[in-house]
Amino acid sequence: MRIDSTAAHDLAWQEQALCAQTGSEFFFPEPGSSVREAKLICEACDMRAACLSYALTHDERFGVWGGLSEKERERMRRDRR
């Protein structure tokens, strides 16, 4: 089995991201729950820009990515058009 080295390189930021050191429940909360904790972690993360770029490029529809919620990313996509 061959692993695409380009794809692996594109995801290298995930190993350094603060979210990799915390539980996913902060970043994928139950509907209607607060995303405040996730956003606080994202604010302190050096990988925030790479994370947000990944989420926008791959059309991630759930969770907090790069410090933005689903609704905030959708608004950003609409504004870009």
N, C-alpha and C positions, 0 to 999 in steps of 0.2 A: 504494500500500500504506500502510495506516494503522498506526502504532506506538502501542500502548496506553501513554499517558504515566504511568498509575498503576503499571503493571508496571515501567516503566523507573525510576520513582522508588523503588519497593520494592527495587530492586537497586543503587541508588546506593552503598550501603555497600561493595559489592564492589570498587569502584575505589580505596577507601581501605584495604582490608584488606591486611595484610602478605603473605598467601598469593598475592596478585596479583603480588607482586614476587619470588616464589620458584617453583621447579618443582613441578608437580603430583605428581611422584613421592613427595614427602613426605606428601601428603594422601591419596593413593590408592596405597598400597604394595601390593606383591604379597602374596597371602595368607600369613599366618604371619610377615610382616616386622614390624619395630618401627614404632610410630607416635610414638615418643619425640620425634623431631625436630619433627614436626608440632605436637605438644602444646606444645613449648617456644616455637615461633613463635606459636601461638595465645595463650599466656600473655601475651605482650608486645603483642598486637594490641588496639587500641581498638575494633575492630568485632566482637569476639568474641561479645557478647550478640546483636547483630543476625544474625550468622552462625548461631548456634545456634537462634535463633527461626525463621529461614528454613528450616533443616534439619528442624526439628520440624513446622513448618506444611506443608512440602512433602513430608514423609515420605521424606527422603533416606536411602537404605539403605546407601550405600557411602561409604567415606572418613571422614576426620576433619573435622568441622564444629564450629565454636565450641569447639574443644578437647576434644571427646568423640568416641570411636570409635563404630562401629556398635553394638557390644554395650552401651556406656554409654548411648547414646541410646535403645535399645530398653528398657533397664531403666528409664530415666526415663519413657518412655511408659507402661510397665506400672504404675509407681508412681503416675502421675497418674490412673489409672482408678479 
